[in-house]
Amino acid sequence: MRRTPHRGEGKFTIFGKLILMFLVVITPLYTLGLLINARGEESVRAEIANSLESRVQFYMNALETEIERMVQLEREYIFDKDLQRLAFAMPIMDEYERTQRIISVGGKLKVIKSSSAYIRSVKAYLPSYRYAITSDDLTTNLIAEEYEAMVASIGRTEGAVYHWNGRYFINRAYPDATQFDPKRSYILSVELSVPALKASLAGFANYEGSGSALLDANGAWFIGGGSGIDVASSLAALRAGGGEDIGVAGSVRSVEAGDRMYLTAARTSELLQATLVVFIPSHEVLGKLDTYRNWFWILSLVSLFVIFLFSFWMYRLIHRPLSRLVRSFRSVEKRRLELIEDTGNKGEFGYLYRQFNAMVNELKVLIHTVYEQKIRAQSSELKQLQSQINPHFLYNSFFILYRLAKLKDLDSVVRFSQYLGEYFQYITRNAARQVKLEAEVNHVKAYVEIQTVRFSERIQAELEPLPQRFASVAVPRLFLQPLVENAYKYGVESKPKGGAIRISFQEEENKLRVVVEDNGPGMTDEALEALRIRLNASGDDVETTGLVNVHRRLCIMYGEGCGLRLSRSDLGGLRVEASLLRSETDEGIDQVMKSQ
């Protein structure tokens, strides 16, 4: 008698086939992903190590360059005739000659000091007369204890840093160490700026718990900077975990200190007789790799569970509820936002139905807010573009003020300081994206006055009165100054005399044209056309500074019909025309300004 097989006996069910199918597809991809992840992790670790080592090498090379320049300057000025005469012939000088030579030596010491940000002061010790000349106070009495410390450094390697009483020096004696007489010779000493060195070293400590230090070859001193840590304690812990050779130059290493792992790198300078050591907690730079690895395994387990669950769902009869859901989606595609009626389904499809209905309701809300989102996006881009503007003329403003003060032109100093103060007040008083046109024009007036002081009679600027009905028009902040600055810099700045800039306003119903033109050499037809093309170009890869920046800001605020237009001026140079729009009522404008 033939046996009837039980249900499911002797056959591979659909559920099993679905699981097998997904495993066959996923396994090769999973294996490939695992290999790529491992290779990527090794590559990232290598790149981080190379980057750290390169930074250490770059900093040490830069520091050696600075020290070599100091040594070279000491080597040159140690034989200065004024310094030698003060050192050996001061008693036979009259008061005038002695004063002039002290001033001359002091000026040269200031030159050495200003040659590097790492120099705190420069001093020449004249022990014969218990006298010292400094880069700060010109003359001072010789401090015996300090001079004896400087004498103790004579004979060290040229460029080596000498530590005394928390201060760091690079010294040179005349004559050299073999003929040096502490009572008759003299010493030229450069004192290093510890705050500057610490600030520079702190640039490596941009991770929490990281630090860097410049160590003496003999362990007598160190200068360090860290991020919220005690560098001395950290170095001691690292030496305990990695041995006393932690400061020996070599490849990047991992060292355990306490319960933490650190990446360390070091480089030794024969010139400074010192070693630069940098240490960074491993989890700060490699922590994300460990996190990614954990997430990878979690994702693997979740993937297996999803495969099993999804296979089970597919095994069940889902054609009817799925068809209903598909029809609802097609209605949404045709812009008919219709809800699915509640069928009382408490399972997965009931959840999908409820989520679908929630999505439809959300879409209805989003349709009403899409224009607000567009305005916000434009506002964000406007703020980004505005933040790029940095006034170019400010680099020279303080030098002008210095020159006026040196000439004792007090009236010009007062007037120039007032204009400069108004200028700074405008650009720093708030973060508003929009201002009234009247305020922008007043800011340009202050800018023009500053440039008038700078260029004296070489350049004349004419600023026409602003039409009163456009005074309250909302405009992008700092849009007009770049146009005037462009006229100065590229138009008339190079003219020896006769330079002219004109700023005028042309009304046209609800539109105002602000025109800036100059009598500079102008531009060739090709250059002018190329600049016009740049103004009309779009995309994130377009340079957004200067005229292009202003043009995009105006277009964002007023629309594509506004912005800048370039042409040749009747004065002979470039003519830049900015088109602005006036709102229907001044009340609406004031409301916009208050909202800022």
ROTOR-460220 format. One line per field, with one value per residue (C-alpha): x negated, y negated, z; residue in one letter. Coordinates in pm, 1 decimal. Layout:
residues N
east = c(X/...)
north = c(Y/...)
up = c(Z/...)
code = c(A/...)
END
This chain:
residues 596
east = c(0.0/-136.2/-210.3/-67.5/-331.9/-261.6/-207.8/-539.5/-723.6/-958.8/-952.3/-1135.7/-880.0/-848.8/-956.8/-1284.7/-1341.2/-1298.3/-1550.8/-1799.8/-1753.7/-1827.6/-2128.9/-2272.9/-2237.5/-2354.5/-2651.1/-2886.2/-2793.1/-2844.6/-3186.7/-3292.0/-3173.3/-3368.3/-3689.1/-3635.2/-3569.7/-3889.4/-4098.9/-3939.1/-4015.5/-4380.5/-4399.9/-4245.5/-4480.8/-4778.1/-4656.7/-4606.9/-4955.2/-5111.6/-4920.1/-5035.6/-5395.4/-5385.7/-5246.0/-5520.5/-5786.4/-5637.1/-5621.3/-5976.4/-6106.5/-5922.0/-6057.4/-6411.3/-6373.7/-6270.8/-6561.0/-6809.9/-6691.8/-6743.6/-7091.4/-7178.0/-7064.1/-7268.4/-7565.4/-7530.8/-7460.5/-7723.7/-7982.7/-7781.1/-8019.1/-7788.4/-7755.6/-8131.4/-8208.6/-7956.7/-8106.5/-8470.9/-8479.2/-8179.2/-8387.0/-8553.8/-8224.9/-8042.6/-7677.6/-7546.5/-7749.0/-7661.5/-7290.2/-7294.5/-7475.1/-7238.9/-6940.4/-7100.6/-7168.3/-6819.3/-6666.0/-6863.1/-6754.2/-6394.7/-6454.9/-6562.6/-6258.9/-6013.5/-6161.6/-5973.8/-5659.9/-5856.4/-6086.9/-5987.2/-6279.5/-6642.0/-6910.6/-7277.7/-7474.2/-7771.0/-7934.7/-8224.0/-7983.0/-7715.2/-7483.7/-7229.5/-7047.8/-6708.8/-6463.2/-6192.2/-6337.4/-6663.1/-6878.2/-6864.8/-7099.0/-7274.2/-7129.3/-7423.8/-7233.1/-7080.2/-7414.1/-7589.7/-7320.6/-7385.5/-7760.5/-7693.0/-7532.5/-7845.3/-7998.7/-7673.3/-7584.1/-7484.8/-7104.4/-7058.2/-6793.1/-6919.4/-6677.3/-6704.2/-6446.9/-6146.2/-6281.9/-6439.2/-6731.7/-6949.0/-7279.4/-7590.7/-7904.3/-8176.7/-8442.8/-8369.1/-8375.9/-8751.9/-8839.4/-8538.2/-8606.8/-8296.8/-8415.5/-8525.7/-8327.9/-7958.7/-7663.8/-7377.4/-7074.5/-6739.5/-6468.0/-6198.9/-5829.9/-5690.8/-5324.4/-5384.9/-5551.8/-5274.7/-5007.4/-5182.5/-5219.1/-4854.0/-4767.1/-4847.2/-4620.1/-4293.5/-4155.9/-4027.8/-4302.2/-4576.7/-4896.6/-5238.1/-5568.9/-5915.9/-6162.2/-6524.9/-6762.6/-6890.3/-6545.1/-6621.4/-6313.4/-6007.1/-5747.1/-5405.8/-5047.6/-4742.7/-4366.0/-4230.0/-4515.2/-4832.8/-5103.8/-5371.2/-5155.4/-5058.0/-5423.1/-5510.1/-5227.5/-5334.0/-5694.9/-5570.7/-5362.6/-5600.0/-5941.6/-6187.9/-6231.1/-5886.3/-6059.9/-6284.7/-6207.8/-6052.7/-5731.2/-5391.0/-5335.3/-5049.8/-5132.2/-4917.1/-4911.8/-4687.7/-4365.5/-4393.0/-4575.1/-4761.8/-4908.7/-5251.0/-5491.9/-5828.3/-6096.8/-6438.6/-6614.2/-6993.4/-6988.5/-6767.7/-6900.4/-6534.7/-6260.9/-5900.0/-5655.3/-5284.8/-5034.6/-4665.9/-4416.4/-4354.2/-3980.0/-3967.5/-4100.7/-4022.3/-3708.9/-3480.6/-3649.5/-3570.1/-3215.0/-3177.2/-3310.4/-3057.6/-2778.6/-2888.5/-2841.3/-2512.7/-2397.5/-2497.5/-2284.3/-1996.5/-2026.2/-1990.5/-1686.1/-1533.3/-1591.7/-1409.1/-1125.2/-1084.7/-1078.4/-802.1/-601.5/-639.6/-524.6/-187.7/95.0/48.6/171.3/503.9/387.1/74.5/283.2/495.6/185.7/45.6/369.0/348.0/-10.9/91.1/360.0/91.5/-121.2/177.0/189.4/508.6/431.4/697.8/686.6/722.0/1036.3/974.5/1042.2/969.0/651.4/426.9/131.3/-152.9/70.6/285.6/-31.4/-121.0/227.3/202.9/-145.2/-27.1/259.6/14.7/-211.4/79.2/172.8/-190.3/-209.7/92.8/-83.1/-409.5/-236.5/-127.7/-478.0/-688.0/-719.7/-834.0/-1102.1/-1218.8/-1251.2/-1446.9/-1686.2/-1742.3/-1796.9/-2055.1/-2246.3/-2229.1/-2380.8/-2658.0/-2743.7/-2737.4/-2977.8/-3243.7/-3283.7/-3593.3/-3687.5/-4020.3/-4124.3/-4133.7/-4477.5/-4624.4/-4397.9/-4603.4/-4922.5/-4758.8/-4660.7/-5016.3/-5159.3/-4924.2/-5010.9/-5380.6/-5337.1/-5150.1/-4854.8/-4607.4/-4311.8/-4350.0/-4399.5/-4072.5/-3882.4/-4026.4/-3958.8/-3597.7/-3544.1/-3717.4/-3505.0/-3183.7/-3299.1/-3369.1/-3045.2/-2844.9/-3004.0/-3006.0/-2701.3/-2458.2/-2411.5/-2116.5/-2105.0/-1915.0/-1949.2/-1798.0/-1957.0/-2016.9/-2235.0/-2427.9/-2491.9/-2609.0/-2849.0/-2988.8/-3030.5/-3252.5/-3444.8/-3496.8/-3619.4/-3872.7/-3996.1/-4013.6/-4252.5/-4452.7/-4486.2/-4482.6/-4454.1/-4518.7/-4156.7/-3834.2/-3507.9/-3163.1/-2858.2/-2521.2/-2234.5/-2010.1/-1647.3/-1443.3/-1166.0/-1421.2/-1592.1/-1398.0/-1435.0/-1558.8/-1890.4/-2149.5/-2394.3/-2739.8/-2639.7/-2748.9/-3094.7/-3241.9/-3138.5/-3310.1/-3607.9/-3638.1/-3648.4/-3931.3/-4135.9/-4109.0/-4012.5/-4195.4/-4434.6/-4725.5/-4670.0/-4935.6/-4677.2/-4341.7/-4152.5/-3775.1/-3490.0/-3123.0/-2835.1/-2491.9/-2127.7/-1872.7/-1499.6/-1262.2/-912.4/-962.5/-1319.1/-1639.3/-1965.3/-2281.7/-2567.2/-2938.3/-3182.2/-3545.0/-3793.6/-4042.3/-4202.8/-3888.8/-3880.5/-3927.1/-3619.4/-3720.3/-3772.9/-3444.5/-3254.1/-3420.5/-3312.1/-2955.7/-2954.9/-3070.6/-2791.6/-2530.6/-2684.5/-2529.1/-2630.6/-2829.3/-3155.7/-3144.6/-3370.4/-3142.8/-3351.1/-3357.5/-3116.0/-2990.9/-2905.1/-2707.2/-2527.9/-2409.2/-2294.8/-2086.0/-1936.8/-1845.2/-1676.7/-1501.6/-1482.5/-1661.4/-1555.0/-1784.7/-2153.5/-2453.1/-2510.7/-2857.8/-2946.8/-3197.5/-3167.0/-3156.4/-3446.0/-3657.0/-3664.0/-3416.3/-3048.5/-2872.8/-2494.8/-2304.6/-1925.5/-1710.8/-1333.0/-1112.8/-826.1/-468.0/-466.6/-726.4/-531.5/-597.1/-966.4/-983.0/-821.1/-1087.9/-1361.9/-1210.1/-1194.6/-1573.2)
north = c(0.0/-335.3/-574.4/-923.3/-1180.2/-1429.9/-1795.2/-1954.5/-1622.3/-1560.9/-1916.7/-2244.9/-2504.9/-2854.7/-3002.0/-2807.0/-2893.1/-3264.7/-3248.7/-3056.5/-3301.1/-3603.7/-3433.2/-3345.1/-3708.7/-3867.6/-3642.4/-3756.9/-4120.6/-4079.5/-3916.2/-4190.8/-4456.7/-4293.0/-4297.5/-4657.0/-4763.7/-4595.4/-4748.9/-5086.5/-5071.5/-4990.8/-5272.5/-5524.2/-5422.6/-5461.7/-5801.6/-5923.9/-5807.3/-5970.0/-6291.3/-6310.0/-6236.8/-6494.6/-6759.0/-6694.2/-6712.2/-7028.2/-7205.5/-7108.6/-7222.4/-7551.9/-7600.9/-7519.7/-7775.6/-8039.5/-7953.6/-7951.9/-8300.5/-8416.5/-8263.4/-8425.6/-8766.0/-8721.2/-8620.7/-8941.8/-9187.7/-9054.4/-9236.4/-9559.3/-9857.5/-10061.0/-9769.6/-9707.9/-10074.5/-10090.7/-9772.3/-9884.6/-10265.1/-10403.5/-10608.9/-10814.5/-10900.1/-11225.0/-11218.5/-11278.7/-11000.1/-10754.9/-10833.6/-10800.5/-10467.9/-10332.7/-10434.3/-10271.6/-9945.5/-9950.7/-9986.9/-9691.7/-9483.0/-9572.9/-9450.5/-9114.5/-9103.7/-9185.0/-8914.4/-8635.6/-8593.2/-8352.0/-8629.7/-8793.9/-9035.9/-9089.1/-9215.1/-9311.9/-9267.9/-9509.0/-9382.3/-9631.3/-9912.3/-9700.9/-9809.8/-9638.1/-9752.8/-9592.1/-9592.2/-9715.7/-9980.5/-10067.1/-10080.8/-9915.0/-9820.8/-9487.3/-9224.5/-9024.7/-8698.0/-8711.0/-8791.1/-8506.2/-8271.4/-8396.9/-8346.2/-7985.8/-7920.7/-8020.9/-7727.3/-7543.6/-7430.7/-7719.8/-7750.6/-7537.8/-7669.6/-7766.9/-7748.5/-7970.5/-8059.1/-7962.6/-8161.8/-8038.1/-8201.1/-8168.9/-8343.9/-8448.4/-8602.2/-8828.2/-8712.8/-8340.0/-8092.6/-8026.0/-8393.8/-8502.9/-8719.8/-8762.7/-9107.0/-9256.0/-9077.2/-9120.9/-8888.6/-8922.2/-8728.7/-8644.2/-8547.2/-8319.6/-8390.9/-8103.0/-8200.0/-8203.2/-7862.0/-7719.5/-7861.2/-7707.1/-7372.2/-7384.2/-7365.4/-6994.3/-6951.4/-6992.2/-6673.1/-6632.8/-6489.9/-6545.2/-6740.8/-6826.4/-6928.2/-7044.9/-6845.5/-6927.0/-6653.5/-6624.0/-6639.3/-6971.5/-7153.9/-7125.6/-7359.1/-7206.5/-7275.4/-7057.6/-7042.9/-7047.5/-6835.0/-6861.6/-6805.6/-6722.7/-6452.6/-6312.4/-6287.6/-6106.5/-5857.1/-5802.3/-5739.6/-5482.1/-5309.9/-5336.6/-5353.8/-5637.8/-5635.2/-5793.6/-6112.2/-5941.8/-6028.6/-5751.0/-5629.8/-5685.9/-5438.7/-5330.1/-5355.4/-5252.1/-5495.1/-5398.4/-5271.9/-5468.8/-5417.8/-5705.5/-5769.8/-5930.1/-6085.8/-6253.0/-6434.8/-6550.3/-6871.0/-6867.5/-7246.4/-7303.4/-7003.5/-6927.1/-6682.3/-6753.6/-6495.8/-6484.0/-6248.0/-6205.3/-5964.4/-5685.1/-5690.8/-6057.6/-5980.7/-5611.4/-5593.0/-5627.9/-5331.6/-5116.1/-5246.6/-5167.6/-4817.9/-4755.0/-4892.7/-4666.6/-4356.7/-4485.9/-4552.8/-4199.9/-4047.2/-4279.6/-4186.2/-3815.8/-3883.4/-4103.9/-3833.5/-3579.9/-3817.1/-3941.6/-3586.3/-3501.5/-3805.7/-3718.5/-3367.7/-3488.1/-3588.3/-3964.5/-4026.7/-4191.8/-4439.4/-4515.2/-4588.9/-4828.7/-5008.5/-5028.0/-5185.5/-5445.9/-5529.3/-5568.8/-5814.1/-6014.5/-6009.7/-6165.6/-6435.0/-6297.6/-6292.2/-6041.4/-5850.4/-5472.5/-5374.2/-5201.5/-4828.0/-4738.1/-4550.7/-4528.1/-4369.6/-4503.8/-4628.7/-4807.0/-4985.3/-5064.1/-5201.4/-5426.1/-5544.0/-5605.7/-5819.9/-6008.0/-6062.6/-6200.2/-6439.7/-6547.0/-6607.4/-6832.4/-7038.4/-7043.7/-7173.6/-7479.1/-7536.1/-7476.4/-7846.5/-7920.1/-7652.4/-7805.4/-8145.6/-7993.7/-7824.6/-8152.0/-8330.8/-8074.0/-8112.6/-8489.6/-8474.8/-8243.8/-8473.6/-8783.5/-8625.7/-8597.5/-8974.2/-9107.6/-9475.8/-9479.4/-9831.1/-9757.7/-9600.6/-9946.0/-10158.7/-10127.2/-10203.7/-10527.1/-10613.4/-10540.9/-10767.2/-11053.7/-11022.0/-11016.8/-11337.2/-11487.3/-11573.1/-11559.4/-11692.2/-11421.0/-11159.9/-11262.6/-11273.3/-10945.0/-10771.1/-10888.8/-10751.4/-10426.8/-10392.2/-10448.6/-10192.1/-9926.9/-10003.8/-9936.8/-9606.2/-9464.0/-9604.6/-9324.6/-9019.9/-9156.3/-9034.1/-9343.8/-9713.9/-10034.7/-10183.4/-10506.9/-10324.0/-10149.5/-10482.9/-10643.8/-10352.2/-10412.2/-10781.6/-10685.7/-10447.1/-10718.7/-10963.6/-10707.9/-10653.9/-11033.3/-11058.3/-10769.4/-10896.1/-11269.4/-11470.2/-11178.1/-11058.3/-11259.5/-11080.9/-11227.6/-11088.1/-11220.8/-11262.0/-10958.7/-11008.7/-11036.2/-10799.6/-10517.7/-10583.6/-10305.2/-10042.5/-9712.6/-9611.2/-9337.1/-9450.9/-9549.3/-9530.8/-9882.3/-9904.3/-9622.0/-9813.0/-10132.8/-9933.5/-9767.6/-10112.0/-10220.5/-9902.1/-9814.0/-10147.8/-10452.4/-10335.8/-10311.1/-10659.5/-10906.4/-11187.3/-11287.6/-10979.5/-11019.5/-10804.4/-10892.2/-10732.0/-10829.8/-10722.7/-10689.0/-10654.2/-10449.8/-10406.6/-10143.6/-10065.1/-10245.0/-10208.8/-10268.9/-10352.6/-10339.0/-10447.8/-10558.0/-10702.6/-10418.3/-10232.8/-10019.1/-9664.9/-9505.6/-9384.5/-9023.8/-9081.6/-9271.0/-8995.0/-8727.3/-8911.6/-8935.5/-8560.2/-8500.6/-8721.3/-8515.6/-8177.5/-7966.9/-7672.7/-7609.6/-7582.4/-7948.2/-8184.2/-8399.8/-8701.1/-9063.7/-9166.8/-8808.8/-8789.8/-9115.4/-9015.6/-8683.5/-8849.9/-9103.4/-8830.0/-8621.6/-8917.2/-9085.3/-8815.1/-8743.0/-9074.3/-9263.8/-9243.0/-9405.9/-9528.4/-9612.8/-9859.0/-10127.8/-10457.7/-10802.5/-10881.9/-10625.5/-10337.5/-10072.8/-10141.2/-9909.7/-9945.1/-9778.9/-9749.8/-9758.1/-9720.9/-9926.9/-9753.6/-9871.8/-10051.8/-10180.9/-10010.3/-9671.0/-9753.5/-9861.8/-9534.9/-9342.5/-9543.8/-9484.0/-9110.0/-9108.1)
up = c(0.0/-105.3/182.7/161.8/251.7/526.2/444.1/351.0/349.0/58.7/-72.1/-15.1/91.7/-54.9/276.0/268.9/-95.2/-22.2/262.0/45.3/-242.5/-22.8/135.7/-207.8/-314.0/11.9/98.5/-185.2/-123.6/248.4/197.5/-42.4/202.7/483.5/275.2/165.0/524.3/645.6/365.4/424.7/795.8/726.9/474.7/713.7/993.1/760.0/639.6/996.5/1093.4/785.3/848.1/1210.3/1115.3/835.4/1068.7/1323.5/1052.2/903.4/1237.4/1331.6/992.2/1029.9/1382.4/1267.3/988.4/1243.3/1475.2/1184.3/1089.5/1449.4/1455.0/1122.5/1247.9/1566.2/1352.4/1148.0/1430.2/1673.7/1458.9/1439.9/1459.4/1684.4/1926.0/1932.1/1992.7/2278.8/2426.2/2416.5/2380.3/2568.7/2820.1/2545.3/2372.0/2427.7/2530.8/2177.2/2014.8/2293.2/2259.0/1879.9/1890.3/2158.8/1946.4/1641.7/1827.2/1979.0/1634.7/1505.0/1803.3/1720.2/1365.1/1504.9/1734.7/1456.7/1233.2/1412.8/1622.1/1843.7/1976.1/2305.4/2327.6/2217.2/2453.2/2424.7/2751.4/2800.3/3123.0/3109.3/3199.5/3374.6/3099.3/2870.4/2557.5/2484.7/2196.9/2433.9/2666.9/2483.9/2798.5/3138.4/3417.7/3388.6/3622.9/3753.1/3808.1/3460.5/3295.7/3480.1/3346.6/2993.5/3038.7/3143.5/2804.2/2608.3/2425.2/2355.2/2003.8/1778.6/1776.8/2089.7/2326.9/2675.2/2968.0/3273.4/3537.7/3319.6/3021.8/2698.0/2515.9/2206.8/2282.5/2093.7/2247.3/2111.2/2078.8/2052.0/2339.6/2313.5/2373.7/2577.3/2882.0/3103.0/3215.9/2884.0/2614.0/2532.3/2460.6/2215.5/2348.0/2184.8/2434.7/2292.4/2349.9/2556.3/2496.5/2118.8/2128.7/2348.0/2119.0/1821.0/1994.7/2099.2/1729.4/1748.3/2050.5/1863.1/2016.3/2370.5/2590.9/2331.5/2376.9/2235.7/2386.6/2287.3/2501.6/2574.7/2461.4/2821.7/2977.4/3151.0/3022.9/2806.0/2654.7/2602.6/2507.7/2549.6/2523.6/2877.0/3020.9/3228.5/2966.5/3224.8/3387.1/3048.4/2937.9/3259.8/3202.6/2842.7/2947.3/3197.6/2928.0/2633.8/2795.5/2821.1/2442.9/2397.2/2287.3/2033.8/1673.0/1470.4/1316.4/1472.0/1754.0/1979.0/2350.5/2645.3/2936.6/3225.6/3074.4/2749.7/2421.3/2255.3/1913.2/1951.7/1704.5/1761.4/1564.6/1688.7/1584.5/1589.1/1564.1/1869.2/2060.6/2131.5/2033.2/1941.1/2083.8/1992.9/2157.1/2074.3/2237.2/1989.4/2040.3/1933.5/1584.0/1549.8/1762.7/1463.9/1296.2/1598.8/1597.7/1230.2/1287.8/1565.8/1352.3/1069.9/1285.0/1421.5/1066.9/970.4/1243.3/1164.6/796.9/873.5/1085.2/816.4/554.4/767.3/852.8/498.8/363.9/608.2/503.8/138.6/216.0/333.9/103.0/66.0/-285.0/-195.8/74.3/-130.6/-437.9/-236.4/-114.8/-468.1/-592.4/-317.4/-413.6/-775.9/-663.3/-485.8/-802.4/-982.9/-708.6/-557.3/-186.7/-76.2/253.1/284.0/471.9/803.9/758.4/1118.3/1020.0/1326.8/1147.6/938.2/660.8/914.5/1023.4/661.9/603.8/908.4/812.9/456.4/587.6/813.2/512.2/305.0/582.8/612.1/238.5/259.1/524.6/330.7/18.1/215.4/354.9/41.6/-37.1/316.3/282.9/-43.1/120.9/408.0/166.0/-18.2/312.4/415.9/89.4/124.7/470.6/348.2/58.8/279.2/528.7/257.1/222.7/397.8/335.1/156.3/253.7/630.9/599.9/541.1/765.4/1080.2/889.1/769.0/1125.8/1236.8/965.1/1056.8/1423.6/1343.3/1140.5/1441.2/1217.3/1508.4/1312.0/1051.0/1323.7/1491.7/1162.8/1036.6/1370.6/1360.1/1009.3/1097.8/1413.1/1214.8/962.7/1226.4/1410.7/1095.9/1003.3/1359.0/1537.4/1436.3/1215.2/1016.2/657.2/541.4/619.5/495.5/185.9/375.1/629.9/350.9/174.8/501.4/547.1/197.3/281.9/576.8/350.6/86.0/351.6/473.2/117.0/67.6/362.0/220.9/-136.7/-55.8/-378.1/-613.5/-623.4/-602.5/-520.7/-589.4/-405.8/-519.2/-266.4/-216.8/-332.8/-12.3/-118.5/-153.4/182.3/360.4/86.4/231.5/71.1/135.3/397.6/260.7/-106.3/-210.1/-52.0/-267.7/-581.3/-462.5/-336.0/-676.9/-842.4/-611.7/-630.0/-998.1/-1142.5/-1011.2/-737.7/-979.6/-1128.2/-1010.9/-1016.9/-1157.8/-1038.4/-1026.5/-889.7/-922.1/-727.7/-856.7/-831.1/-1113.9/-1034.3/-1250.2/-1097.2/-823.3/-929.3/-829.3/-1017.5/-812.6/-1052.5/-959.8/-1230.7/-1253.7/-1499.4/-1469.3/-1762.1/-1800.1/-1936.4/-2274.7/-2459.6/-2394.0/-2020.8/-1988.8/-2167.6/-1952.1/-1636.5/-1766.4/-1826.5/-1470.2/-1335.8/-1520.5/-1434.9/-1159.8/-948.2/-633.4/-825.5/-931.8/-734.3/-517.0/-420.8/-529.2/-804.3/-852.3/-482.6/-487.1/-808.0/-659.7/-336.8/-528.1/-747.8/-441.9/-271.8/-566.1/-832.9/-1158.8/-1312.3/-1075.5/-997.9/-1166.8/-1519.9/-1650.6/-1924.7/-2018.0/-1833.6/-1991.7/-1758.8/-1943.3/-1692.7/-1578.5/-1506.0/-1258.7/-1227.6/-940.0/-976.0/-659.9/-616.4/-388.5/-203.9/-227.7/109.4/351.0/629.4/479.9/454.7/817.7/921.9/731.1/902.7/1248.8/1183.5/1150.7)
code = c(M/R/R/T/P/H/R/G/E/G/K/F/T/I/F/G/K/L/I/L/M/F/L/V/V/I/T/P/L/Y/T/L/G/L/L/I/N/A/R/G/E/E/S/V/R/A/E/I/A/N/S/L/E/S/R/V/Q/F/Y/M/N/A/L/E/T/E/I/E/R/M/V/Q/L/E/R/E/Y/I/F/D/K/D/L/Q/R/L/A/F/A/M/P/I/M/D/E/Y/E/R/T/Q/R/I/I/S/V/G/G/K/L/K/V/I/K/S/S/S/A/Y/I/R/S/V/K/A/Y/L/P/S/Y/R/Y/A/I/T/S/D/D/L/T/T/N/L/I/A/E/E/Y/E/A/M/V/A/S/I/G/R/T/E/G/A/V/Y/H/W/N/G/R/Y/F/I/N/R/A/Y/P/D/A/T/Q/F/D/P/K/R/S/Y/I/L/S/V/E/L/S/V/P/A/L/K/A/S/L/A/G/F/A/N/Y/E/G/S/G/S/A/L/L/D/A/N/G/A/W/F/I/G/G/G/S/G/I/D/V/A/S/S/L/A/A/L/R/A/G/G/G/E/D/I/G/V/A/G/S/V/R/S/V/E/A/G/D/R/M/Y/L/T/A/A/R/T/S/E/L/L/Q/A/T/L/V/V/F/I/P/S/H/E/V/L/G/K/L/D/T/Y/R/N/W/F/W/I/L/S/L/V/S/L/F/V/I/F/L/F/S/F/W/M/Y/R/L/I/H/R/P/L/S/R/L/V/R/S/F/R/S/V/E/K/R/R/L/E/L/I/E/D/T/G/N/K/G/E/F/G/Y/L/Y/R/Q/F/N/A/M/V/N/E/L/K/V/L/I/H/T/V/Y/E/Q/K/I/R/A/Q/S/S/E/L/K/Q/L/Q/S/Q/I/N/P/H/F/L/Y/N/S/F/F/I/L/Y/R/L/A/K/L/K/D/L/D/S/V/V/R/F/S/Q/Y/L/G/E/Y/F/Q/Y/I/T/R/N/A/A/R/Q/V/K/L/E/A/E/V/N/H/V/K/A/Y/V/E/I/Q/T/V/R/F/S/E/R/I/Q/A/E/L/E/P/L/P/Q/R/F/A/S/V/A/V/P/R/L/F/L/Q/P/L/V/E/N/A/Y/K/Y/G/V/E/S/K/P/K/G/G/A/I/R/I/S/F/Q/E/E/E/N/K/L/R/V/V/V/E/D/N/G/P/G/M/T/D/E/A/L/E/A/L/R/I/R/L/N/A/S/G/D/D/V/E/T/T/G/L/V/N/V/H/R/R/L/C/I/M/Y/G/E/G/C/G/L/R/L/S/R/S/D/L/G/G/L/R/V/E/A/S/L/L/R/S/E/T/D/E/G/I/D/Q/V/M/K/S/Q)
END
